[in-house]
Amino acid sequence: MTKNDLIALVAKKANLTNKASREAVTHFLNGVRDSLKRGEKVVITGFGTFSVRKRAQRPGRNPKTGEKIIIAARNAPGFTPGKTLKKAVK
């Protein structure tokens, strides 16, 4: 499912125009992104939790040259599905 598919689905299910649905989906996604930027967790009960995961510095290698390199530490977004979502997909 793409973002446009999601917008169309929300418009149909909520009886909204495509423009209103696009705004709602965009604001939701921006809200999740902004919360993660601030390092906050986003918990959607019954769906899952979006969080920031800290990745430690680690050794690696350049696949082109085989040279050993150090991969820098960074933050990465993560998602943990909730029990209800896991059960629905199973």
Rosetta blueprint (number, residue, H / E / L):
1 M L
2 T L
3 K H
4 N H
5 D H
6 L H
7 I H
8 A H
9 L H
10 V H
11 A H
12 K H
13 K H
14 A L
15 N L
16 L L
17 T L
18 N H
19 K H
20 A H
21 S H
22 R H
23 E H
24 A H
25 V H
26 T H
27 H H
28 F H
29 L H
30 N H
31 G H
32 V H
33 R H
34 D H
35 S H
36 L H
37 K H
38 R L
39 G L
40 E L
41 K L
42 V E
43 V E
44 I E
45 T L
46 G L
47 F L
48 G E
49 T E
50 F E
51 S E
52 V E
53 R E
54 K E
55 R E
56 A L
57 Q L
58 R E
59 P E
60 G E
61 R E
62 N L
63 P L
64 K L
65 T L
66 G L
67 E L
68 K E
69 I E
70 I E
71 I E
72 A L
73 A L
74 R E
75 N E
76 A E
77 P E
78 G E
79 F E
80 T E
81 P E
82 G L
83 K H
84 T H
85 L H
86 K H
87 K H
88 A H
89 V H
90 K L
